[in-house]
Structures are given as structure tokens and as C-alpha cells.
């Protein structure tokens, strides 16, 4: 081998490769010079903030930069891609020639190149350059796309927009104090940090094309959300969500909804009420899978073995790499993306009010501000919206996991009406019952469409999850560093005079084989295969789809399991166990109720008799009225578990605005409801006794909160002692208070009263005790977790003593 020198063909390949690289580099340098000149000449600051609706509601900062497509730049960009592909083909061809005359390679090949060294020297040059170019294309592709476009100062002129997430590493990590003397090591660290930051920054960049509609509207789509250009501030803004006041929603219904022109303009601006989930083609899926650094590393090991006469090892690695990548991309990831695409679609028709007339349109044509009649019988809501007239009973289990249906009430017409969760219905939830003025259906005004609906946010959360850092990945470089030390020792042995292979080509290949031996390319392949197999088992055994199999190993790294208490460790519902009345600032006798057993109907009747006979009227009326429970047409009660169990035990019948006692001799008219407020931790109601015409406000909440808003003179002296004992006994304890209002107040006056005035000067009328029994299989599940050294934690809003018990 030592006598084999480069001859004409070998030198020709090397010179041609170098000249081609130099030529492309010169053309790129010329383009980059013109681009920098254009960037320096921009008048306005380059880059503007982007409003981003994060699917998981985390705060994230983005910027958008405008660029204009350049044909010259695009040709240069894809010239590098073509060069990479041609180089890979040439590399494979030369590898085949190296086995001449085996495997059908021409027998004159080695002789024509002057021997094995003469053939391998240009191969090594192409091999090295091609893999370096491949790594640059993989890591820097999005950044390179903009580097071959011309920057523009105004986004209104841009044909493409680069969106970049601003992360902490983009700040001042590599800045230095000018007054501090910087050594050689410091400069090397600073330059290394700059290079590292540039690669990280490239991963945070996405380039999207700007679409121009016939009417001149400029828009693009990013993470399924449509962004439209505004000439006011020269920025692209997300569309598909709007906020209305109470007065605006009622005014919209009064004037007959949107006009056809307004609806058409809104459709052009916001786009269709669809969630566009892109399903990649087979070629796109393969490119996305193999555009990863690990496959470049695998390629280095595979072809270094292949060309060094160990074709069997190289072929095995090649087939294993291709097989695992193809299986994961085409049989795991892409099918799951198809399923997400199908789940994101909603094919139904809806009735909308436009120009004062009702018309039937596709759900995809609903726009912001449309007044929609909501169908029931478990129909899916087509958009997020506010209930304007009538009421809905919806199943929100897809959002909260709670199986109990929730009632949605219309926005109040009072001057100080506050819009809350009770008025908001969400896309994708099932409507169990709809009652209202239009053919018996409730009316809803659309406040969010497309990907910015609650349903759309769930889809986006699956498609674009937040990045997760695994300790395994963080420590993997340390493992490779230790292996690299072993590799350096072998390098020193191979390069020493005692290991002279008499050929620099053979030495180079031995070095590459040493890298492949020490830093096994099969490690990433084995991980891909393991993750793919795990994803396949999840799909077949548990019907769980996975778009990112790389996240599956986190299941084996869990150290702490946090459980919700109610409905997870304990049963879904709560049993209304007892009440403790308060009269004259003193606790009365505890009234306990019988637990339900096989003879539920008889037990219920006994408990209702006990409520009427032993519970004071003030507390009994509070139990019957201070809740948000609704009754379906079939008599089923829906609402909060706690309140449903309370109302079921009292036996009162719930109408639209009037509540009737089981015997029918008492009736309470609901004047105003005070929905649960998370800040206040209370809920309440104002009712009028139909017989006495007396007005009373009832307020329910945690026993601590009820004590704090009640007059001190009306709080029992042993209040804290009794409530703490109830919590220790495992009761979920609520307090309830009341106060009378002047009978002269009109309904409108009460509607305009503030919540502060209604909740002032209360008098405690009792404690409500609920018991939440543990599920039978909960102890076994906790024990299994303890065997796996997993710590179990309960997350609950209950009193700490209740959770402990």
C-alpha cells in the first residue's frame, strides 16, 4: 500500500470536489455580502414581537422577522442539498468499486485509480465533506433558509416570516466585562458559547410562507393558528379569538346577529372554523425521521466499516438503521398523526342568526360573533362561546376528567354583570340538554374558532408539546466523554510509529472504525427500536397513541406520583352525611343521615323526612337553593358532585326559576345566583319565599371563609374546635350563612347589587358534612407504587386534616 500513489483519476476527483466547493463558497459569499448590505440599510428595527397563544398557558416570548424570496438565494441553498446527495451517491459508488472485482464491480477500477489508496483517498475526502455538510444542513436548515432570503423592514412586504422563540441562552451568557482582562481560555469559552448558542438558536427558528388572499389579506399559519397582518403596527397577529362584554352579546342578538357582509369579512380575516393538522406524506415523514444527527453518526460508522472490507458488519448496521427509522416514521408516528388529524375534524351543520334570519351552515363556516343555536342529544359544540339566551347542560369530561355534567347559564343583563365560567361553553364538549327561545334551543355567541378554541388547544398541546429535559439525555454526553478518553488512547496507539500501517488512508479508516467501536452507532438505533416497540405495545395493548416515542422512557424515570384525591383515590361522588345547625350563634344537635344501601329508595325517603322534621327552616331552605344544580327533562340532576348529593337528599324539585319542596307546600323563587368565585371561595343565591315574600341571601363556602365574612357576634364560640374535629374525622366540611334583605327591593335592584354588599353582615346557619369514601383498589395501587420506590402525594383542595384522614 505504501507505494500506491494518487494518479490522474483520483487527483481529478479531489480537484473537482475542491473547485466545486470553492465555487459555491464564492457565490455564497457574494450573496451574503449583498444580504448584509440590505440588512444594514433597513430603516426600522429588524424583528417584531409575536403574540403567541401557548396551548399549555405557559408564558413564552417570540419574535417575527420578514424576508423576501430570492430565486438566486434559493438556487444557492438547494445547491448545497444537491451537493450532499451527489456526494453520498459518489461515496456509495466508490465503496462499491473498492470491492473490485467482487459484487459485480469492474475489475479495472482499482488499476485505473492506481490501487486501493488511489481510490480511497478521494473517497475519504468526499466522505468527510459530505458528513460535515449533512450535519450543518440538519442543525441549521431553518436558519439557512432565511440566510438565502433578503431581509425587509416591513412585514407587509415579506413573502416569508421567520418565527423565533427567545430562550434564556440568547441573553448575555457570552458577554464579557470590557474592564476585565480576558485570557486565551476565556476567549475560547466565549467563542464556544457563541457557536453553541447559534446551534440552539437554529432549533428555535421556523420559517413560514406568507399567503396573500384575493382581497389582499396577508396571513400565515403557525402551530395550527392563523396569523393575519395588520397595517396599524405592521405585525402579524393571531386571529380566531375575541372578548365580548355582557352588553355587546345581548346587543348582537337584538340586532339579528352579524350581517352577511360582516360574516364574510370575518371569515376572510379569521379563516374557517377548522383545526388544520398537517399529515406529512411518506417522503416528508422519512425526511423528518432521518434528518437527525444520530443518523449522520450512524452513517459514519456504517460506511467506514463498509469500505474497510467488513461489508457484512456495515450492511447489517445499514439495514438495522434504515429498518428502525422507517418503522418508527411510517408505522408509529405517521399513523398517529393521521388519527390526530381525524379527531381534529368536526363535520356537522349548525343554525346561525344572520341579518335577522336563521340559516343552516357548515360548522366550519362559523365566524367570531355568530349567534348559534345549540343542538342537544350529545351533539358536539362547534366553537367556544358565551350563552346569551337559554341554558345548556354539557359534559366537560374531555377537559376536566370529571364525568358529572355542568350547567351553563346565560350572561346577565344587569349593568355590573360579570362573565365567568358559568357562561362559557367550550368546543368539543357534548351538549346533553339545550333549552332556550329558538325552537327550544339555547343561543350562544362564538368567541373562539379554529385552533384557538379549547378543543383546538388540546390538539395543539398534543402536536406541539413543551420541551422536556431528561436527566438521561443530560448525562449522556458525560458517558460519551468517558468513552472518548478510551478512544483517544487508541488514537495515540494507532498514530504511534510502532503501529505504522504504511498508509495514511488505512490509518484514517482505522481511526473512523475506532470511533464507531467506542461510540457505538447502534446505541441510538437500539434506543429508536426500543421506543418504537414500546409505542407499538401501547397502541395495541392500551389503545394509547404516541406522536413522540422518544418521551416514553420518562415513565421509567418517575420518582413521585401526584394524585388528585376526589375521584382518583376516592370515589367520584360524595355522600351527604350530616348537618350541624346553628341558631343564635350556638351549635345545635347534629343531624345525621342514613347512608345509601341496596334499598336506596326507602333510605332516601327516610332522609327527606328527617330533613323536614329536624333541620331548621333557614338551613333547610339554604340546602334547597344554594347550589348550581340543574334538572334535565328526564329528572336527572346535573352539577357538582357535592351539590347533587345535597339536593338529592332534600328532595326539592328544580325548575327554571322556582324551587318546590317535596310536599309542594313550599316554593322559593331564585332572584339571583352568585356563582363560585375562586378568589372569594364562595357561591350563593338570592331567593324569595313565595308564601312570605321574604328575601334571603344564602352564601356557601369553606368553613374558614364563611367565618371570615360573617359577623363576629353570629359565630359560635366553639366554631374552630367543632370544624377542626369534623376535618379530623374525615369530613369534607362546608359552612353556610344567610341574611335577610328588604322585601321592597325589586328584581332589577337585586341584579344590580354588588357581590360585596350581598356577602356583608352574614349570619352562620350551619355546617354541611360530606364523606368521600376511598376506592377499593386505591390501597393496592399505592402499595405497588411503594414497591417501585415511587413516592405518592395527594393533591387536594380539601382541608389538610381531611386529606390526611
N, C-alpha and C positions, 0 to 999 in steps of 0.2 A: 504493500500500500504506500510505502514511503516514496516510491519512485513515481507514483501516479500523480501527474500534474494536470492543472486545468488546461484544456485546449480550446479551440475555436468555439464550438457549440456552447460549452459551459460558460466561457467568458461572454459570449453573446447574450445568453440568458441573464447573466448578472448585470451586464451593462444596460441591457434593455430595461430591466426592472428598476435600476437606479435612475436612469434617464426619465422613465415614466413617472417615478416618484418626484423627482426634481421638477419636472414639467408641471405636474399637478400642484406641487407646493408653490411654484411661482405664480400660477394662475390664482390659487387661493390667496396668496399674499397680496396680489393686486386687488382682488375683490374686497379683502378685509381692510385694505388701506382706504378704498373708496367708501366702505361702510363706516369706518371710524370717522372719516371726514363728514359724512352725512349725520352721524350721531352727534358730533361736536357742534354742528351748525344748527341743531334743534333749538328753537326759542324757548319752548315750555319745558318744564321738568319732565324727564322721561320716566314713565311709570306712574300709575294712579291706583289708589286703594280700591279693593273689590269687596263688596258686601257679600258675605258667604253665609248661607244657612246650613250650619253643621247638623247632620242627621242625629247626632247624639248630644246636641245642645252645648258642646264644649266651645270655648272661645278660641277662634283661630284667625290669624291675620294673613291676608292675601293681597297681592298687587297684580295689576294687569298692564301689559306693555303691548303697544301697537307696532305691527310690522306690515310691510307691503311685499307681496310675492315678487320674486325676481327669477325670470327664466334662466338667466346666466348663472345665478346662485344655485338654482335647483339642479341644473346640469352638473355643476361642480360637486354638489352634495352627493348626488347619486353616482357620480364618477367614482367616489370612494367605495360605494357599495359594490359597484360593478368590479372594481379592482379587487376587492375582497373575494368576491365569488370566483373571478378568473384565477386569482392566486390559489384558492382552495382546489379548483379543478386541476391546475397545473401541478400542485403538490401531490394530489392523488395520482395523476398521470406519471410523474417522476417516480413515485413509490412503486407503481406497477412495473416501470422499466427497470428498477433496481433488482427485480427478481428474474431478469432475463437470463436464460431462455425459458424459465418456468412460467406457469399460469398464462401461457399464450403470449408473453411479452416477446418482441422481436429479438433475435439473437445478436443482432449487430449493435444494440443500444449501448451496452457498456463500452464496446470498442469505439463507437462513434464519439462518445464523450470522454474517451481516454481513460477508461477504467471506472471503478466504483467511486473513488474520490472525486473524479471529474464530474460524475453525475450527482453525487450527494452535496457537493459544495453549493451549486445554485439552488438545490432543494432546500438546504438549511437556510439560505438567505430568504427564499420565498416563505418557508415555514415560519421563520421568526417574524418577518414583517407582517405576514397575514394574521398571525395570532395577536400581535400587538394592535394592529388595525381593528381586529374583531373586538378586543376589549374596549378600545376607545369608542367604537360605534355603539356598543351595548351600554356603556356607562353614560355617554354624553349625547345620545341621539336627539333628545328633545332640545338640549342646548344648541347642538349643531344645526338643527333645523332653523332656529332663529339667527344663528351666525351667518346663514346664507340667505337671509332676507334683509331688506333695507328698513331701518327704523323710521317711524313717523312720529311727529309731535302730537298729532290729534288722533284719537281713536276712531273718529268719524271717517278717516281716510284708510284705516287699516283693512287689509284683506285677511290677516291672521292676528290672533291675540295670544301672547304667551302669559299663562297664569302661573304665578309662583307663590308658594306658601313661605312666609317668613318664619324661620325657626331660630332658636337661640344661638345656634352655631354661626349665624350670619351677622352677629353683632360685632363685638370688638375683641374677640378671643386672641387674634394675632396682631393687635395693635401694640405699639411699644411707646414708652415714655421717651421723648426726644432728649431729655436731660440725663437719661440713664445710658451708660456705656454698654454697647451691645457686643458680645463676643461672637466668635465663629459658631459655637454650638447654638447660641441663641438665634442667630440668623438662620441656621439650618432648621431649627424647630419652627421658626416663624414661616419660612417658605414651605416646610412640610405641612403646617397647619393650613396655609393658603390652598395648597393642592388638595388636601383632604376636604376642605370646605367647598372647593369648586365641584368635586365629585358629589358631595352630599347635596349641594345646591342643584345640581343637574337632575337629581332624583326627585326634587320638589317642583319641577317645571313641567308644564303641559301646554302644548300648542293646539289651539282650536281654530278652525276656519270660520270666518265671518260670512253669514248668509244674508243676501240682500233680497228682500221681497219686492213684488211688483210695485207696491206703493212707496218704496224707498226705505222701509223699516230694516234696520241692520241688527242682526242678532246672532248669537251663537249658543250652543248647548254645552254645559259643563256639569258633570256629575248628575245628569238627567234633568237639570234645571235650565230653563230658558233665560238668557240674559239679553236685554234689549238696550240699544244705545240711546242715550239722552243727550240732546244738543245743549241742554242747560248747563251741565257740568262736564260734558264730553267724557262720560263714563258709561260703561255697560252696567245695568242694574238688573237684579233678579226680578222676574215677574211671576205672578201666579198666587199672590197673597195680598190681602188688603184688610184694613181695620175699619169698622163702622161704629158710629155712636148709636145709642138707642133711638134717638130722633131720626137719624138717617135711614135706619132699616124700616121703621114704620112709614116714613115718608115715601120710600121706594114702593111699598105695597099700595099706598094710597094713590099714587100717580100711575099705577098699572105696570110696574116693573120697568125694565130697560126698553128703549125704543130699538127697532131693528138696526138702525144706524149705529147706535151706541154698542149694541151687541157685536156687530160686525167689526167696529173699530177695536173693541176689547179683544175679540178673537185674534185680530192681526197682531195685537200687542202681546198678549199673554200666550198665544198658541192654544192648541187643543187640550182638552182635559184628559191627557194621556200621560202615562209613565213610560217613556221610551227606553227600554232596556236593550242595549245592543248585544246581539248574539254573534260572535265572530264566526267567520267562515272557517272551513277546515284549515286553509292555508294561514289565515290570521291566527288561529289557535296554536298551530305548530310554531309559527314565528314568535308568538308571545312566550311559548314554553321554552324554546331553545335560545331565546335572547337573554340568556342568563350567564353570569360569569362562570358558574360551575361547569357549564358545557364547554366553554373555552378551555378550562383547565383539563377537563376530560379529553378534549381533542388533542391537547399537547401530549398527554401520557399515551393515548391510543396510537397516534401516528409515529411517535418516537419509537415505540415498540415495534410497530408495523414495519417501519423501514429498516430496522436493525435486525432483520432476519428472524424475528419472533412474531411472524404473522398470525400464528394461532392465538397468542395472548391478545394481540391488538384487535383481531377480528372479534374475539369474544367480548372484549370491552366495548367495541363499537356497537355490536348488536345489543348488548345489555343497556348501553346508554340510550340508543335510539328507541329500543323497546319500552323502557321505563318512561321516557319523555312522551312518546306517542300515546301510551296507555293513559298517563295522567291527564294529558291535554284533551284527548278525544273521547275518553271513556269515563272520566271523572269530572273534570272542570266544565267542559263544554255542555254535556247533558244537563248539569245542574244550572248552568246559565240559561239554557232553554226553559227549564222549569220555572226559574225566576221570571223570565220573560212572559210565560203563560200566566203566572199568578198575578203579574202586574196589570194584565189586561182586564177591562170591565166592559163587557158587551151588553148593554141594556138601553132602554129608551125611557125618557122622563118627560113630564109635563112642566113647561115653564111659562111664566107670565111675561109677555112682551107686548108693548103697545096696547095694554089693557085687554089682551086676548090670550087665551090659553092655547098652546100648541105643543105637539109632541115632537121631540128632537132626540138625537142620539146623546147619550151621556157625555160623549167626547166633545160635543159642541157647547156644553155649559160653560159660561164665562163668569168672571167675577161680577157680583151684583145681581145675577139672575135670581128671580124668585121661583123656587122649585117646589112642586107638590110631591111629598114623600110617600111612597108606597110602603105597605107593611107586609105581613106574611114572610118575614125573614129576608126581605129584599135588602141588598147592599146599598148603603148611601153612596151617591156618586161623587160627592165633594164634601169638604168641610164647610160648615155654615152655622148661622145663628137661627134658632127657631123664632119666627116672627109671630105666627098665629097658630093656635092649637098646641098640642103636646105630642111627644114621642116617647116610646119605651124602646130602648136599644140595648143590645148585647155588646158590651165593650170588652169581652174576654180576650179578643185579639190584641188589645192594647194593654190591659191591666192584668190579665190572667184570672180575674175574678169572674166566676160564672153567673153571678147574680145580675139580672138586668137593671138598667138605670133609667130613670125618668128624666126627660129633658123638657124644660118649661119655656114658654115664650118670654121674650125680652119685655120688661115692664115699660109702661108708657109714662111713668112719673118723671118729673124733672131731674131727680137725682138717681135715676136708675143706673145700676152698676151691672155690667155684663160679666158673667162668670161662667164656670164650667157647666152650671145647670142649664145654660142657654146654648152651649156649643155642642153640636153633633159632628162626628168625625167620619171621614170617608172610609169605606170598607167595613164599618160596623153594621151589624144586622138590625134592621128595624122590626121589632116584634109587633108593635101597635102604633098606628098613626091616626090621630083624631084631630079634626080641625074644620075650617069653614068651607074649603073647596072639595066638594063631593066627599066630605067626611075625612079629608086628609089634611095633615099639618103642613104649614108653609115654612120654607127655610130659604134664607138668602145666602148665596155662595160667598164665602170669604177666602177660600183657598182651593186651587185647582191644580191638576197635574202632579208633579213631583214634590210640591211643597204642601200637599195635604198630609195628614197624619199617616195615611196608608203609604203615600209616596216616601215619607221619611223613613218608614220601616224598610221599604225596599232599598233605599239608598244606604241605610245602615248595613244591610247585608252585602251590597255591591261594593261599598267604599268604607270598610271598617277602619277605625283608627289604628295607627301603627302600634304594635305590641313588641316590647323588647323582652327577649327570653334570656335568662342567665346563661343558658347553654350556648346561645349564639355569641354572647359577650365573652364567654370564656374559651370559645373555640380558637380564637387567634393565639391564646396562650399555649394551647395544645400544639398548634402548628409551629409556634416559636420553639418549643422543645424539640419537635421533630426536625425543625430547620437546623438546630445545633448539631444534631446527628448527621444531617445532610452535609453541613459544612465540613465536618470531619472526613466524610467520604470524598468530598471535593478535593480536600488537601491531599488525600492519598492518590486519587486519580491524576492530579496535576503534578505530583512529585516525580522526580527523574526516575525513581525506581519502578514507576508504573507507566513508563513511556509506551504508548500504543502505536507510535510511529506514524500517526495520522491525526491531524487536528480535527478532522471530520469525525473520526471514531471517538476521540476524546469528548467532543461536543455532544454526540449522541449518548455516550456513557453518562455524561452529566444530566442530560434530559431523562434518561432511564432511572438515574438515581433520584431525581425529583419525583418521578412517578412512583418509585418504590417507597420513598419516605413519606411523601404527601399523597397518599393513595387517591387517585381519581375516582375509585369505586366507593369512597366514603359518601360523597354527595349522591351518587347513583343509588347506593343502598338506602340512604335516607328517603329519597324520592320513592323508591319501590315500597318501603315500609309505610310511608304516609299514604301512598295510593292504595295499598292493601287495606289499611285501616279505614280509609274513606269508603272503600268498596264494602267492607263489612258493616259500617254504619248505615250505608244505604240499604243493603239487603236485609240486615237483621233488625235495625231500629227505625228504618224509614227516615233517616236523617241525612239530608244533602249537605255537601261541603264544597264551597267555592274555593277555599284556600286550605288544601290538605296540610300545608306546612304549619298550620296552627294546631293541628290535632295533638302533637306531643305535649301541649300545655296541660292536657288532662292528667298526665303523669307527673306534673310538677306542682300540683295543688297542695298547699300546706294548710290552708284554712278554708273551711266551708261555712258560708254565712247563710243562714236560713231565715226566711220570713216566718213569723210564728203562726199567725192566723191563716188557716187554710193550707199550710205546708206541714208544720209539725202537729198542729191541732186540726180538728175538723173544720170544714168550710163554715158552717153556721155556728151561732151561739145560742145557748138556751137561756131564756129569761127566767132567772132562778128566784129572785125576791125583790121586794122594795122595802125601804125603811122610810116611812113618812116623817115629816117634820111639821109640827104645829106649835105656834107660839114660841119659836126658837128652841124647841125641845124635840128630841127624837122620840117617835112613837114606837109601838111594838112592830117588830119585823114581820112582814107578811111574806111567807114562803109559798112557792107554787110547786105543784107536783110535776116531776119530770115525765116526759112522754115515754110510753112503752108500747106494747102491742095494741092496747086498746086506746089509741090516740084520740079518737072522737070523744070517748067518755071522759078522759083526763082533761081535754080542752074545755069541755062544758063545766067540769068541776072548778077549774081555774077561773073561768069567766064569772061564775057565781061568787067565788072568793074575792075577785077584784071589786065587784059591785058592792059586796057586803062589808069588806074590811078596809078597803083603800079609800081615804078621804076624797071628796068630790074634786077638790082643787088638783090633787095629784092624779086622779083618775082621768080628768079632762086633759091634763098635760100628756099622759100616756097616749091618749087617743088622737091628739092633734099635733104634738111637737115632733114631727118627723117629715121625711120626704118620700114616704112610701106611696106608690100608686097601685091601682087595681085594674087589671086587664078586663076585657069584656067577659072572659070566662071565669072571673072571680079570683084569679091568681094574683097574689101580692108580689110586687117587684120593688127593689130598692136595696138599701144597705142591710146586710145580714142582721145586725143588731136591731135595727128599727123594725124589720119584718117580723122577727120573733116577738118583739114588744107589741106590735099592732095585732098580730095573730092571737096573742093571749087575751087582749082586751075584747076582741070580737066586734069592734066597731066597723061599720061599712063606710068605705071611702068613695065619695062622689067627686064631681069636678070641683066644686067649691063648698060642699056641705058634707059633714060627717054625721052619721047616725049611730046611736047606741044599739046594742043587740036587741033590746026590747022595743026600740023605736020610739020611746017616750022622751028621748033627749036628742038634741041636734046642735052642732057647732058649725057656724059659718066661718070659713077661712077668709080673712081680710087681706093678710099679707104674710108671705113666707120669708124667713131670714135664713138663707142657705148657709151651709157650713163654711166658715171662713178660717183658713189655715192660720192666719195671723192672730185672730181672736180666739181660735179654738172653740167656737160656739156655733150653734144653729138655733133657730127659733121660729115662732109663729105668733101672729095676732089673730085671735078668734072672737066671734060674738056669739054669746049664748042666745039661741033663737027664742027661748022661753023668757029669760030675764032681761034680754038685750044688753047684758053686761059685757064690756070689752076687757079682754085679758091678754097680756103678752106672756108667753112662756119661752124660756131660754134653757137649752140643754147643752152640756159640755163636760169636760173633765172636772172632777170634783174640786181640784185646786183652782181652776179658772172660775167656776161658779162661786166659790167662796170669795174670790178677789173682787168680783163685780157686784156682790150682794152687800146690803147694808149690814154693818157690823152687829147692830142690835138684833138682826134677824138670823144670825148664825149661831147654832147651838154651841155651848161651851165645850162640849166633848167632840166637836166635829173632826178635828185632826186625829184623835185617838180612834174614833169609830172607822173612819175611812182607811187609816193605816192597817187596822185589823182586817178589814174587808180585802184589801190588796194582798196581805199575807196569806189569807185563806184561799187565794187563787181567783178571786172575783175580778172581772172587768167592771170597774165602778164608774158610773156617771152621776153627775149632780144635775138637778133640775130646779129652776127657780121661776118665779112669776111676779107680776104686779098688775093691778087693775088700771085701766085707762078711762078717762071721762067718756060717758056714753054719748055726749054731744058731738064727738068727733065724727066727721064724715069719712067715707071710704077713701076719697082723694086726699084728704088731710093726713090720714094714716099712711097712705102710699108715699107721701112727700116727707114723712118724718125720717130723720136720720137714724142710723142703727145705734149711734152713741146714746141718743135720747131714749130709745126704746129699751136699751140694756142698762139704764141707770136706775138706781133705787130698787133693786130686786129683793125679793124675799125667798129664801130657800124653802122648797116644799117637799123635798125628799131625795133619796139616793136610789139609783137603779143598779141592781146587781145581776151581772150576766156571767155564765160559766162556759168556758170553751174547753171541751174535753180533748185530750190528746188522741191522735190516731193510734190504732193498734200496732201498726208496723213502724212507728217512729222510733221507739227504743231500739229495735233491731237495726234500723238504718244507722243510728248514732253509734251503736256498738261496732258495726262494720267499718265505719269511718275511723274509729279509735284504733281498730286493729291495723289500719293502714297508716297510722301515725298522722292522721288529719284532724286538726283541731276544729271543733264545732262551735259556732257562735250564733246566738239568736238575735235577730234584728227586729225590734218591735216598737211600736208607738205606745204600748201599754205602760203602766207603772212598772218600775223596775222590780218591785216586790212581786207583782203579778207574774212577770216573766220568770222569775226565779222559782216561784212555786210550781 
